[in-house]
Amino acid sequence: MKTNPFVGTGVALITPFNEDFSVDYKSLENIVEFTLSNGADFLVALGTTSEAPTLTPEEKDNVLKTVIKVSNKRCPIMIGMGGNNTQTLIQSIKNQDFTGVDGILSVVPYYNKPNQRGLKAHFEAVADNSPIPVVLYNVPGRVGVNLQSTTCVELAKHPNIIAVKEASGNLQQIMEILRDKPSDFDVLSGDDGITQPMMALGAKGVISVAANGYPDIFCKMVKSMLNNDVATALPIHYKLLKMNNLIFSDGNPAGIKCLLAYQNICKNILRLPLLPVNENVKNDLENEFNFIYNK
């Protein structure tokens, strides 16, 4: 029987930068502390939200070490490790120091558009070669390929694949996975805006961008759903509905970095090809944040 330590609110951590575009490790320490002290259940380092494609191998290593150090075994840690060259990814896994890391988040291969048999073979190879559990990441809007429900359910039978982060936004597909999956395989929301509905259907939590910026409220919603307290969770879901979409309206992590900068938690700096949100979105984000917190 597989066990999944990644239940509840997982925060897909951003990577803060200084004015010279170097990694701001002090702000990263503050963000880890901010999310954990406000209810986060686990942390995800080096995912898409971390701007991982723009980080050097040394920076990735230092970011991960910082997250592990500050979290200090208070929560499970997941690391993003995906790619569209299966053999290169396997080699990276073999070379990776997983001390303090509890799982891998591995995205559907992008750009070269494998078919479903290719996706199944890719993830089986990754899981076979990983010394720690693997969480699948389906995000067709980013990668151009959808991990179909039947393929996901087949992969769910693998002894080293414990969950899927489902960010297709397709509730029909998500319900098929929830209906057909083995009991020891979990579904996590990959969309902040539909986390509450997905948990109502049977998902066990979320890997969240939003929880970087307003972890107290977001984590309260998720914990309420885990406790089957819909009466508490549903009003929060609707209170956050606009914000949970607004933070993605001019790119991710541009929106959440804007909100964190507004709270003086980090600077509003991204690495090219990403840029900060435009002025209209910035104003909308700040106004909505003030509305949520009744400022």
Backbone hydrogen bonds in HBPLUS format (Angstrom, degrees):
<---DONOR---> <-ACCEPTOR-->    atom                        ^
c    i                          cat <-CA-CA->   ^        H-A-AA   ^      H-
h    n   atom  resd res      DA  || num        DHA   H-A  angle D-A-AA Bond
n    s   type  num  typ     dist DA aas  dist angle  dist       angle   num
A0008-GLY N   A0204-LYS O   2.97 MM 196  6.22 161.4  2.01 141.2 147.1     1
A0206-VAL N   A0008-GLY O   2.87 MM 198  6.27 154.9  1.94 163.5 161.4     2
A0041-ASP N   A0009-THR O   2.80 MM  32  5.20 152.0  1.87 146.8 155.2     3
A0042-PHE N   A0009-THR O   3.22 MM  33  6.51 148.4  2.32 141.9 139.8     4
A0010-GLY N   A0206-VAL O   2.78 MM 196  5.87 159.2  1.82 158.0 164.2     5
A0208-SER N   A0010-GLY O   2.62 MM 198  5.87 166.0  1.64 167.4 162.2     6
A0011-VAL N   A0042-PHE O   3.03 MM  31  6.57 150.3  2.12 146.0 148.8     7
A0044-VAL N   A0011-VAL O   2.84 MM  33  5.78 159.9  1.88 154.5 147.6     8
A0012-ALA N   A0208-SER O   2.83 MM 196  5.55 169.0  1.85 140.1 144.0     9
A0013-LEU N   A0044-VAL O   3.03 MM  31  5.99 147.8  2.14 152.3 160.9    10
A0024-ASP N   A0016-PRO O   2.85 MM   8  5.30 175.0  1.85 130.6 132.2    11
A0018-ASN N   A0022-SER O   2.79 MM   4  5.40 157.4  1.84 156.5 164.2    12
A0021-PHE N   A0018-ASN O   2.85 MM   3  5.07 157.1  1.91 116.7 119.3    13
A0028-LEU N   A0024-ASP O   3.11 MM   4  6.43 151.3  2.19 145.6 154.4    14
A0029-GLU N   A0025-TYR O   2.95 MM   4  6.22 153.9  2.02 146.3 152.1    15
A0030-ASN N   A0026-LYS O   3.08 MM   4  6.42 152.6  2.16 142.8 150.2    16
A0031-ILE N   A0027-SER O   2.87 MM   4  6.16 151.0  1.95 149.6 157.4    17
A0032-VAL N   A0028-LEU O   3.00 MM   4  6.26 163.1  2.03 154.8 158.4    18
A0033-GLU N   A0029-GLU O   3.07 MM   4  6.30 163.8  2.09 148.1 152.6    19
A0034-PHE N   A0030-ASN O   2.78 MM   4  5.91 155.2  1.84 145.2 153.2    20
A0035-THR N   A0031-ILE O   2.94 MM   4  6.10 164.0  1.96 153.9 156.3    21
A0036-LEU N   A0032-VAL O   3.05 MM   4  6.18 168.6  2.06 151.0 154.6    22
A0037-SER N   A0033-GLU O   2.89 MM   4  5.87 162.6  1.93 149.5 154.9    23
A0038-ASN N   A0035-THR O   3.23 MM   3  5.21 142.9  2.38  95.5 106.2    24
A0040-ALA N   A0035-THR O   3.04 MM   5  5.53 164.1  2.06 147.0 144.2    25
A0039-GLY N   A0036-LEU O   3.27 MM   3  5.42 163.8  2.30 110.6 109.5    26
A0043-LEU N   A0076-PRO O   3.16 MM  33  6.62 160.3  2.20 157.3 161.5    27
A0078-MET N   A0043-LEU O   2.85 MM  35  6.17 158.7  1.90 160.8 167.3    28
A0045-ALA N   A0078-MET O   2.82 MM  33  6.20 162.0  1.85 168.8 165.0    29
A0080-GLY N   A0045-ALA O   2.91 MM  35  6.29 153.9  1.98 161.8 170.0    30
A0050-SER N   A0047-GLY O   3.05 MM   3  5.38 148.0  2.15 107.2 116.7    31
A0051-GLU N   A0048-THR O   3.00 MM   3  5.58 161.6  2.04 122.4 124.8    32
A0054-THR N   A0051-GLU O   2.90 MM   3  5.73 159.1  1.94 127.8 134.2    33
A0055-LEU N   A0052-ALA O   3.06 MM   3  5.15 166.5  2.08 111.9 116.2    34
A0060-LYS N   A0056-THR O   2.90 MM   4  6.19 162.3  1.93 160.1 165.0    35
A0061-ASP N   A0057-PRO O   3.05 MM   4  6.23 158.7  2.09 145.4 150.8    36
A0062-ASN N   A0058-GLU O   2.96 MM   4  6.25 156.6  2.02 148.4 154.7    37
A0063-VAL N   A0059-GLU O   2.78 MM   4  5.96 156.3  1.83 155.2 161.7    38
A0064-LEU N   A0060-LYS O   3.01 MM   4  6.18 170.3  2.02 151.8 154.2    39
A0065-LYS N   A0061-ASP O   3.03 MM   4  6.21 162.2  2.06 145.3 150.6    40
A0066-THR N   A0062-ASN O   2.93 MM   4  6.05 149.8  2.02 141.1 149.2    41
A0067-VAL N   A0063-VAL O   3.00 MM   4  6.31 161.4  2.04 154.8 159.1    42
A0068-ILE N   A0064-LEU O   2.97 MM   4  6.21 166.2  1.99 156.5 160.1    43
A0069-LYS N   A0065-LYS O   2.90 MM   4  5.98 158.0  1.95 144.1 150.6    44
A0070-VAL N   A0066-THR O   2.98 MM   4  6.13 173.1  1.99 156.0 157.3    45
A0071-SER N   A0067-VAL O   2.99 MM   4  5.97 161.7  2.02 147.8 153.7    46
A0072-ASN N   A0068-ILE O   3.07 MM   4  6.07 144.4  2.20 138.8 147.5    47
A0074-ARG N   A0071-SER O   2.87 MM   3  5.53 152.8  1.94 121.7 130.5    48
A0102-ASP N   A0077-ILE O   2.78 MM  25  5.37 158.1  1.82 147.8 155.6    49
A0079-ILE N   A0103-GLY O   2.97 MM  24  6.45 156.7  2.02 151.2 155.6    50
A0105-LEU N   A0079-ILE O   2.82 MM  26  5.87 163.7  1.85 140.3 143.0    51
A0081-MET N   A0105-LEU O   2.88 MM  24  5.95 160.0  1.92 144.5 150.6    52
A0089-LEU N   A0085-ASN O   2.97 MM   4  6.20 160.3  2.01 159.8 166.2    53
A0090-ILE N   A0086-THR O   2.92 MM   4  6.16 160.3  1.96 152.1 157.4    54
A0091-GLN N   A0087-GLN O   2.99 MM   4  6.21 154.1  2.06 143.7 150.7    55
A0092-SER N   A0088-THR O   2.93 MM   4  6.22 150.9  2.01 144.8 153.0    56
A0093-ILE N   A0089-LEU O   2.92 MM   4  6.25 152.7  2.00 150.1 157.7    57
A0094-LYS N   A0090-ILE O   2.95 MM   4  6.24 155.0  2.01 147.1 153.9    58
A0095-ASN N   A0091-GLN O   3.01 MM   4  6.23 137.4  2.19 141.4 152.6    59
A0096-GLN N   A0092-SER O   3.03 MM   4  6.05 118.6  2.42 138.7 153.3    60
A0096-GLN N   A0093-ILE O   3.28 MM   3  5.15 148.1  2.38  96.9 106.0    61
A0101-VAL N   A0098-PHE O   2.92 MM   3  5.08 162.4  1.95 134.5 132.2    62
A0104-ILE N   A0133-PRO O   2.88 MM  29  6.33 155.9  1.94 155.1 163.1    63
A0135-VAL N   A0104-ILE O   2.69 MM  31  5.93 158.0  1.73 169.7 177.5    64
A0106-SER N   A0135-VAL O   2.93 MM  29  6.22 164.7  1.95 166.1 170.9    65
A0137-TYR N   A0106-SER O   2.98 MM  31  5.61 124.4  2.29 148.1 136.7    66
A0108-VAL N   A0137-TYR O   3.00 MM  29  6.08 140.9  2.15 171.9 160.6    67
A0112-ASN N   A0110-TYR O   2.78 MM   2  5.83 143.6  1.91 106.1  95.9    68
A0118-GLY N   A0115-ASN O   3.07 MM   3  5.18 117.7  2.47  98.1 113.3    69
A0119-LEU N   A0115-ASN O   2.93 MM   4  6.28 152.8  2.00 152.6 161.0    70
A0120-LYS N   A0116-GLN O   2.98 MM   4  6.18 162.7  2.01 148.0 152.3    71
A0121-ALA N   A0117-ARG O   3.00 MM   4  6.18 164.1  2.03 145.8 150.2    72
A0122-HIS N   A0118-GLY O   2.86 MM   4  5.97 155.7  1.92 146.6 153.7    73
A0123-PHE N   A0119-LEU O   3.00 MM   4  6.21 174.4  2.01 157.0 157.2    74
A0124-GLU N   A0120-LYS O   2.97 MM   4  6.09 153.7  2.04 148.0 156.0    75
A0125-ALA N   A0121-ALA O   3.02 MM   4  6.13 154.1  2.08 142.6 149.2    76
A0126-VAL N   A0122-HIS O   2.97 MM   4  6.30 155.5  2.03 149.2 156.5    77
A0127-ALA N   A0123-PHE O   2.88 MM   4  6.02 168.3  1.89 149.0 152.1    78
A0128-ASP N   A0124-GLU O   2.85 MM   4  5.93 152.8  1.92 144.4 152.3    79
A0129-ASN N   A0125-ALA O   3.19 MM   4  6.28 139.8  2.36 138.3 147.2    80
A0129-ASN N   A0126-VAL O   3.18 MM   3  5.32 130.7  2.43  97.9 110.5    81
A0130-SER N   A0127-ALA O   3.44 MM   3  5.19 157.5  2.49  95.4 101.8    82
A0134-VAL N   A0160-ASN O   2.87 MM  26  6.10 158.7  1.92 155.9 163.1    83
A0162-ILE N   A0134-VAL O   2.98 MM  28  6.14 149.7  2.07 155.1 164.6    84
A0136-LEU N   A0163-ALA O   2.95 MM  27  6.32 152.9  2.03 152.3 145.3    85
A0165-LYS N   A0136-LEU O   2.68 MM  29  5.98 165.3  1.70 151.7 155.2    86
A0138-ASN N   A0165-LYS O   2.94 MM  27  6.19 159.6  1.98 161.7 167.8    87
A0167-ALA N   A0138-ASN O   2.80 MM  29  5.68 153.1  1.87 161.2 169.8    88
A0142-ARG N   A0139-VAL O   2.92 MM   3  5.75 154.9  1.99 127.6 133.9    89
A0143-VAL N   A0139-VAL O   3.21 MM   4  6.40 159.4  2.25 147.8 154.0    90
A0144-GLY N   A0140-PRO O   2.90 MM   4  4.99 153.7  1.97 130.5 135.2    91
A0151-THR N   A0148-GLN O   3.09 MM   3  5.36 118.1  2.49 103.5 118.1    92
A0152-CYS N   A0148-GLN O   2.92 MM   4  6.19 162.4  1.95 158.8 164.6    93
A0153-VAL N   A0149-SER O   2.91 MM   4  6.09 161.0  1.94 151.8 156.4    94
A0154-GLU N   A0150-THR O   3.09 MM   4  6.28 150.3  2.18 139.0 146.8    95
A0155-LEU N   A0151-THR O   2.96 MM   4  6.25 160.8  1.99 151.5 156.5    96
A0156-ALA N   A0152-CYS O   2.86 MM   4  6.07 137.8  2.04 142.4 155.2    97
A0157-LYS N   A0154-GLU O   3.20 MM   3  5.68 158.8  2.25 109.0 115.3    98
A0158-HIS N   A0155-LEU O   2.95 MM   3  5.52 162.4  1.98 117.6 123.4    99
A0161-ILE N   A0158-HIS O   3.25 MM   3  5.44 173.7  2.25 115.7 116.6   100
A0186-ASP N   A0162-ILE O   3.03 MM  24  6.49 161.0  2.06 142.9 144.9   101
A0164-VAL N   A0186-ASP O   3.00 MM  22  6.59 138.4  2.18 149.0 161.6   102
A0188-LEU N   A0164-VAL O   2.81 MM  24  6.00 168.3  1.82 168.0 165.2   103
A0166-GLU N   A0188-LEU O   2.87 MM  22  6.14 161.3  1.91 177.9 172.3   104
A0190-GLY N   A0166-GLU O   2.88 MM  24  5.01 139.5  2.05 135.5 122.6   105
A0174-ILE N   A0170-ASN O   2.98 MM   4  6.26 162.7  2.01 153.7 159.3   106
A0175-MET N   A0171-LEU O   2.83 MM   4  5.92 157.1  1.88 146.6 152.1   107
A0176-GLU N   A0172-GLN O   3.06 MM   4  6.32 148.4  2.16 144.4 153.0   108
A0177-ILE N   A0173-GLN O   3.08 MM   4  6.44 152.8  2.16 149.3 156.2   109
A0178-LEU N   A0174-ILE O   2.97 MM   4  6.25 164.9  2.00 150.9 154.9   110
A0179-ARG N   A0175-MET O   2.84 MM   4  5.97 146.3  1.96 142.8 152.1   111
A0180-ASP N   A0176-GLU O   3.01 MM   4  6.08 156.6  2.07 145.3 150.7   112
A0181-LYS N   A0177-ILE O   2.87 MM   4  5.52 141.5  2.02 155.5 159.7   113
A0185-PHE N   A0182-PRO O   3.29 MM   3  5.60 143.3  2.43 121.0 117.8   114
A0204-LYS N   A0187-VAL O   2.86 MM  17  6.05 155.5  1.92 165.7 173.8   115
A0189-SER N   A0205-GLY O   2.84 MM  16  6.17 173.1  1.85 139.7 138.4   116
A0207-ILE N   A0189-SER O   2.99 MM  18  6.30 159.9  2.03 177.6 171.3   117
A0194-ILE N   A0191-ASP O   3.24 MM   3  5.74 149.6  2.34 112.6 119.9   118
A0195-THR N   A0192-ASP O   3.36 MM   3  5.32 169.2  2.37 110.9 110.1   119
A0198-MET N   A0194-ILE O   2.99 MM   4  6.08 159.7  2.03 148.1 154.5   120
A0199-MET N   A0195-THR O   2.89 MM   4  6.10 154.0  1.96 152.4 159.6   121
A0200-ALA N   A0196-GLN O   2.94 MM   4  6.17 146.3  2.05 147.2 157.1   122
A0201-LEU N   A0197-PRO O   3.10 MM   4  6.38 132.3  2.33 137.8 149.9   123
A0201-LEU N   A0198-MET O   3.10 MM   3  5.05 131.2  2.35  92.0 105.3   124
A0202-GLY N   A0198-MET O   3.10 MM   4  6.42 117.8  2.50 133.0 149.0   125
A0203-ALA N   A0198-MET O   2.95 MM   5  5.46 169.1  1.96 136.5 133.6   126
A0202-GLY N   A0199-MET O   3.11 MM   3  4.92 142.1  2.26  92.4 103.5   127
A0212-ASN N   A0209-VAL O   3.03 MM   3  5.86 167.6  2.05 123.8 127.5   128
A0213-GLY N   A0210-ALA O   2.87 MM   3  5.63 137.1  2.06 121.5 130.4   129
A0214-TYR N   A0210-ALA O   3.18 MM   4  6.43 155.9  2.24 154.4 161.6   130
A0218-PHE N   A0214-TYR O   3.20 MM   4  6.33 171.4  2.21 159.2 160.6   131
A0219-CYS N   A0215-PRO O   2.81 MM   4  5.59 162.9  1.84 145.4 151.2   132
A0220-LYS N   A0216-ASP O   3.17 MM   4  6.21 144.9  2.30 133.7 143.0   133
A0221-MET N   A0217-ILE O   3.16 MM   4  6.49 152.7  2.24 148.1 154.1   134
A0222-VAL N   A0218-PHE O   3.15 MM   4  6.53 161.4  2.19 151.4 155.6   135
A0223-LYS N   A0219-CYS O   2.87 MM   4  6.00 169.7  1.88 153.6 156.8   136
A0224-SER N   A0220-LYS O   2.97 MM   4  6.01 152.5  2.04 141.7 149.5   137
A0225-MET N   A0221-MET O   3.06 MM   4  6.38 151.0  2.15 144.7 152.1   138
A0226-LEU N   A0222-VAL O   2.95 MM   4  6.30 155.3  2.01 151.6 158.8   139
A0227-ASN N   A0223-LYS O   3.05 MM   4  6.28 136.8  2.24 139.8 151.1   140
A0227-ASN N   A0224-SER O   3.16 MM   3  5.07 127.9  2.45  91.6 105.3   141
A0229-ASP N   A0224-SER O   2.70 MM   5  4.88 163.4  1.73 157.8 151.8   142
A0228-ASN N   A0225-MET O   2.95 MM   3  4.80 159.8  2.00 106.8 109.3   143
A0232-THR N   A0229-ASP O   3.26 MM   3  5.71 140.3  2.42 106.5 115.3   144
A0233-ALA N   A0229-ASP O   3.16 MM   4  6.42 166.7  2.18 149.4 153.5   145
A0234-LEU N   A0230-VAL O   2.87 MM   4  5.61 174.2  1.88 151.3 153.1   146
A0237-HIS N   A0233-ALA O   2.90 MM   4  6.18 158.3  1.95 156.8 163.8   147
A0238-TYR N   A0234-LEU O   3.11 MM   4  6.44 158.9  2.16 154.5 158.4   148
A0239-LYS N   A0235-PRO O   2.88 MM   4  6.05 145.1  2.00 140.1 150.8   149
A0240-LEU N   A0236-ILE O   2.90 MM   4  6.11 148.7  2.00 154.3 161.2   150
A0244-ASN N   A0240-LEU O   2.78 MM   4  5.80 166.4  1.80 168.5 172.1   151
A0245-ASN N   A0242-LYS O   3.23 MM   3  5.50 145.8  2.35 102.8 112.4   152
A0246-LEU N   A0242-LYS O   2.86 MM   4  6.01 154.3  1.93 148.6 157.3   153
A0247-ILE N   A0243-MET O   3.03 MM   4  6.08 158.4  2.07 159.4 158.6   154
A0248-PHE N   A0245-ASN O   3.13 MM   3  5.66 155.5  2.19 111.7 119.1   155
A0249-SER N   A0246-LEU O   3.05 MM   3  5.03 162.5  2.09 107.7 113.3   156
A0251-GLY N   A0248-PHE O   3.34 MM   3  5.13 161.8  2.37 110.5 106.5   157
A0255-GLY N   A0251-GLY O   3.26 MM   4  6.45 155.6  2.32 155.3 156.3   158
A0257-LYS N   A0253-PRO O   2.89 MM   4  5.94 157.5  1.94 156.9 163.5   159
A0258-CYS N   A0254-ALA O   3.04 MM   4  6.16 148.7  2.14 141.1 149.2   160
A0259-LEU N   A0255-GLY O   3.17 MM   4  6.53 153.9  2.24 145.0 151.2   161
A0260-LEU N   A0256-ILE O   2.96 MM   4  6.20 157.7  2.01 147.2 153.2   162
A0261-ALA N   A0257-LYS O   2.88 MM   4  6.02 154.0  1.94 146.6 153.5   163
A0262-TYR N   A0258-CYS O   2.99 MM   4  6.21 148.6  2.09 141.6 150.4   164
A0263-GLN N   A0259-LEU O   3.17 MM   4  6.48 134.5  2.39 137.5 148.8   165
A0263-GLN N   A0260-LEU O   3.16 MM   3  5.09 130.3  2.42  91.6 104.7   166
A0265-ILE N   A0260-LEU O   2.89 MM   5  5.25 171.5  1.90 155.6 153.0   167
A0264-ASN N   A0261-ALA O   2.90 MM   3  4.78 159.4  1.94 105.1 109.9   168
A0274-LEU N   A0271-ARG O   2.95 MM   3  5.65 144.6  2.07 131.6 127.0   169
A0282-LYS N   A0278-ASN O   2.95 MM   4  6.18 160.0  1.99 155.5 162.2   170
A0283-ASN N   A0279-GLU O   2.98 MM   4  6.19 160.7  2.01 148.8 152.7   171
A0284-ASP N   A0280-ASN O   2.97 MM   4  6.22 157.6  2.02 146.5 153.3   172
A0285-LEU N   A0281-VAL O   2.79 MM   4  6.00 160.1  1.83 155.3 160.3   173
A0286-GLU N   A0282-LYS O   3.04 MM   4  6.26 165.4  2.06 151.3 154.8   174
A0287-ASN N   A0283-ASN O   2.94 MM   4  6.08 161.1  1.98 149.2 154.7   175
A0288-GLU N   A0284-ASP O   2.91 MM   4  6.02 159.5  1.95 148.4 154.1   176
A0289-PHE N   A0285-LEU O   2.90 MM   4  6.04 155.5  1.96 147.6 154.7   177
A0290-ASN N   A0286-GLU O   3.04 MM   4  6.23 158.6  2.08 144.6 150.0   178
A0291-PHE N   A0287-ASN O   2.96 MM   4  6.21 145.6  2.08 140.2 150.3   179
A0292-ILE N   A0288-GLU O   2.92 MM   4  6.18 159.2  1.96 151.3 155.8   180
A0293-TYR N   A0289-PHE O   3.10 MM   4  6.34 157.7  2.15 149.5 154.9   181
A0295-LYS N   A0290-ASN O   2.67 MM   5  4.72 161.0  1.71 143.8 147.3   182
A0294-ASN N   A0291-PHE O   3.16 MM   3  4.86 158.8  2.20  97.2 102.9   183
